[in-house]
Amino acid sequence: MFSDVLEKISWEETTRQIAAKTDADVVRALNKERLDVDDFMALISPAAEPHLEEMARLSMRYTQERFGKTISMYIPLYLSNACTNFCVYCGFNHNNKFARTTLDDAQIKAECEAIRKLGPFENLLIVTGEHPAVAGVDYLENALHIVRPYFNNLSIEVMPLKADDYYRLTKSGLNGVVCFQETYHKDNYKLYHPKGMKSIFEWRLNGYDRMGQAGVHKIGMGVLIGLEDWRTDVTMMAHHLRYLQKHYWQTRYSVNFPRMRPSESGFQPNVTMTDKELAQLTFAFRIFDHDVDISYSTRENPKFRANMMKLGVTSMSAGSKTDPGGYASAPDSLEQFHVSDERSPQAVTEEIRALGYEPVWKDWDKIFD
């Protein structure tokens, strides 16, 4: 399990190594075809800032070689905001005294029909809070059966599950799983997740192993930017990605770097990441791994998303609602966070085409199941 590997990697030493990177380390990394994690650390270090233009060109080149001039489109469907966790930064925090909503069969169908009217989406990300009694495996399996006639490619972002449960859901049409570790800082993880199943660091961390063991086709990873030093956190994620690719090499991978957005929690970020730094991280990850899918959600503002569209990003959401029932009606229910890009899918796709790129709505078909 990756938790055993992480135990051998010092957070403090990694932070020092990143800060000690030199211009020569950056140049060396930029001239390599196959990078290791040490090279990645050089590219996200302050020493790489004078090389951002070169990094952008390399990132664009590798992205176009692997993905062409395309942006894969997806949309999230929030089924429940019920949650037993107490994450201090999240709008779904169990302590937040707001109406909790869990969609029934008819409401799920209504959401699917409303999404189909927004655009030709085929990539659906099903999202719930972490509440096993309300939105457990049985509920998720039923939901997959309901949405399957509407969409070809189904992913989930829910509580970490057992390997057998992931396998069970793949037999009901599940193609991908997205899970954010939030932070790899084991000692401070408990500060942000004081109670609930999410407070168990190893259970969440080793969930990716269980996904791989279950044969999940695509695994999405991410850290929440705003909790701990972002450079060290994403380096741990780079270690994690390489581990997963070695052990579950038939699986595809995606990465996301969500910056903290305002929510009902009122939590203020401990660290901030500028647009320039997020661009640097995106370039570095693309140069580090030419094949990984890099996703930007509607957390990011329209102008920045447009600028990054040609420089390394390969998938985007559009028209997102982060509250259950948000597409078919205007419910008075709790949203997970406030989106930044509120444009319609049509507006986003028009911009993609104006930039010389092609929106891709479908890259998976039911027949492959």
N, C-alpha and C positions, 0 to 999 in steps of 0.2 A: 504494500500500500504506500501511497505517496507520503503519508504522514511519517513513515519511517525515514524516507529520504529527506524530508524537510527538517527533521530533528538534527540532521548533520550540517545544515546550512545556517550560519550565524547571521541574524538580522543586522547586528551592529557592525560586524566585519564587512558585510555586503555594502552597507551604507558608506563605510570608510573607503572601500575599493572604488565605488562609483565616484566619490568626491575626488579621489586621487588620479582619475584618468586624465591623460594628457592629450595634446593635439596629435602627437605621434600615434597614440593608441587609436584615435578616431580615424586618422588617415589609413592606418593598417586595416581597420575593420572595413572601411569603404572600398578597399582594394581586394577584398576577399569575396569569393563566390558563395562559399558555405560558411556561415557564421556560427560561433558557439555563444554561450550565454555571456562569457567575458567580453566578447565583441559587442554584444547587445548593450552591455553596461556602458561601454564607451560611447555608443551612439545616443544614449539617453542622458549622458552626463552633461554638466555645464560646459565641458570642454568642446562639445559638439556644436554649440550654438553658432560659431562662425561658419559652419559647414551646412547650414540648413538648406541652402539653395541646391547644393550638390545632392544632399539627401533626398530632397523633393524630386529631383530629376531621376534618381535611381529608383525611388519608390514608384513613380509614375511608369517608368520603363518596365519594372518587374510586374506591376499590376496589369498592364496592358498585355504583356507576354503571356500571362497566365489566365486572365479573365476577359481580355479584350476591352472594348469600350462599352461596358455594360454596368448597370446598377440593379441588383436584385431587390425587388420590392416585397415587403412583408407588412403585416398589420397585427397588433396584439388584440386579443379578446379576453377581457377580464371577466371571469366567471364568479369570483367570490372575493370579498375583502375581509372575511372572517379570519382571524389569526390568533394563535395562542402565544405568539412571541412578543417580546417587549423591546424590540430594536429601537434604540433611542432616536434614530434619524428617520424613521419610516412613518408615513401617514397611516399605515395599517396597524401600528402599535396597539396591542391589546388594551392599553390604558386609555387610548383616545375614545372618548365617550360620544361616538357618532353612530348613526344607523349603519348596521351591518347588512349586507345584501349577498345572498347566494342565489344564483339564477336557477330556475327550474327548467324542465325540458322545453316548455313552450317559449320561455324567455330566451333560452339559448338559440332556438330556431329563429326567433325574431331578430336577434343580434346578427346571426349569419346572413339573413335576408337583407338586413340594413347594410352590412358590409359589402355584400355583392353589388349594391346600388352605388357604392362609393367608387368602385373601380374593379378591374378584372383580377383582383387578388387571388392567388392560389397558395401563397405561403402564409399560414396562420400560426401565430404564437399564442397558445392558451396559457393564461396567467391566473393564479389564485394566491390568496394568502395561505399561510401554513396552519391549517386546522384539520387534523386527520379525521375528526368525528363529523365534520361538515363537508369537507372537500377531500376525502380520502381516495384510495385507489379505485373503489367501486364507483364513486362519483365521476372520477376522471375517465374511467373506461366507458361509462355511459355517455359522457360528453363527447368522447372521440367518435363514438358510433353516430351521435346526432350530427356532428359537424362534418363528418366524412363525405356525405354526398355534395357538400358545398365547396370543399377545398381539397386539393391534391396533396399538399405537403403540410403535415401537422407536426408542430413542436410544442413542448410544454415548458413553462417556467413555474415550478411548484416546489413543494417541500422535497428534500432529498428522500429517495425511496430505497427499498431493498433491491438487490439485483434481480430477484425473481419477479418483483413488481414491475420493474422496467421492462423485463422480457415479456411479461404478460401484456403490457400496454403496446409493445411493438407488434404484437399479434392482433391488436385492435386498430392498427393504422398509424401508430406513432413513428415518426421518422427522426425527430431530433429532440434534444434536451438542452435547455439553457439553465445554468446555475451560476450565480455570482458568489464567489467566496467572500466578497466584501473586503476583507483584509487577511493577509497571510501572517500578520503579527499575532502570534499565538497568545502572548501575555496580555495584550491589550484587547484582543477579540472579545473577551468576556465583558469589558467595559461597555461595549456597544450592543452586546446581546446578553443581558444579565439573566434572563429567564426564558423558558421555553426550549423546545428541541433544538432550535437554532443556536442555543448557547453552547452546545456540545461541538467544539471545534473539529475534532477528528471525524465525527459522523458526517459533517458537511464536506470536509476536505476529501475524505475517501469516497464520497458519493460519485466522483468522476471515475474512479476505478470500477465501481459497481455498474455505471453506465457502460463502460467498455466491456465488462464481463457479460453484460446482457446483449451485446451486439447492437447498441444504438448506432444508427447510421451517422449522426452528426452531433457533436458535443460543443456547446457554447460556453465560454469561460469569461470571467471578468472580475475586476476589483472596483470598488466604489471609491472614486477619487474624492477625497475630502476627509478621510479618517486618519490615515497615517502617511508618512513620507511616500509620495507616489512613485518615485524612482525605485525605491527598495521594493515596494509592493509589486510593481510590474515585473521586476527582475525575478521575484519568486514565481510569478505566473509564467514567465519564460522558462524557468526550470521545470515547472509543472507541465507545460506544453510539451517540452522535449521528452519528459518521462512518459506521458500518455502516448505520444507518437511512437515511441519505442515499444511499448507494451501492447498497444491497441492500434496497430498500424493500418488496419482496414477502415478505421473511422476517420471521418472528416472533422475539421475543427474550425471554430470561429472565436474571435476575441472581441471584446467590447470594453471601452474605458469610460463608463458613465460618470460624469461630473455631478456632484450632489445638487439637487434642485430643491426649491422650497416645498415644504409639505406641512401638514397639520402638526407634525411633531415640534416644529419651531427650532429644531437642532441646527446649530451653526457649524459649518465645516471647520475642522482643525487646521487644514491646509487648503490652499486654493491653487488651481492650475490655470494658467493663462491660455488663451487660444494658441499662442506661439508654442507653448510647451506641449499642448495636446497635439499640435501638428508635428512637432519633433518626435513625440512618442509614436504617432501613427507611421511616420516615415521609418523610424527605427524598427518597428515590428514588421513592416513589409520587407525591409532589407534583410531582417533576421529570418523571416520565413516567407518565401514567395507564394506559397500555396494557401496559407490561412486566410479565411474570410474575415474581413475587418468591417464591423458593423457600427453605424451611427444611428441612434434613435432620435426621436423628436425632443429629447432633452436639450439638444444643441440648437442654436439659433439658425434661421434660414441662410443668412449670409455666409456663416462659417461652413455650414454643410455644403453650400454651393462651391466654395473655394476648395474644399477637401475632396470633392467628388471625383476630380481627375487625378488625385495625388496619392491614392492608396486605399480609399474606402471602396468596398464592393457590395455592401447591402445597406438599405435604409428603410425605416418605417415611414409611414405618412398617414395623416388623418387620424392619429392615435387618440383613443380615449382610455384613461387609466382608472375608470370607475365601472363597476359592473352595471350593465344595462345602458351604457353611455352612448351607444350607436342608435338603438331603436327608440329611445326616449330620453328625457332629461331628468333622471332620477335624483333624488336628494340623498345620494349615498357618498360614502367616503372614497376619494381618489388617492392613489398611492403617492403621486407627486404631480406637480404642475408642469405641463409640457411647455417647451419654448417655441417650437415650430408648430403653429396652429393652422398652417395652410392645408387646403384640401389636397387629396391625392392627385387631382387633375393639375393643380398649380405646380406641385412638385415634379410631376412627370413632364410637364411642359418645359420646366427649367432644365431637367435632365437632357431632353432632346435639344434644347437651345444651346447646350454646352457641347453638343456633338456626341452624346452618349445615348444608349438605348436602355429604357427601363425593361427589366426582365420580370415578368409576372409569374412564370412557371418554370421550374427546373426539376420537378419531380412529378411522377405520374402514379396514379393508383395501381397500375399494372405491375410496378416494381415491388409492390408489397407481396 
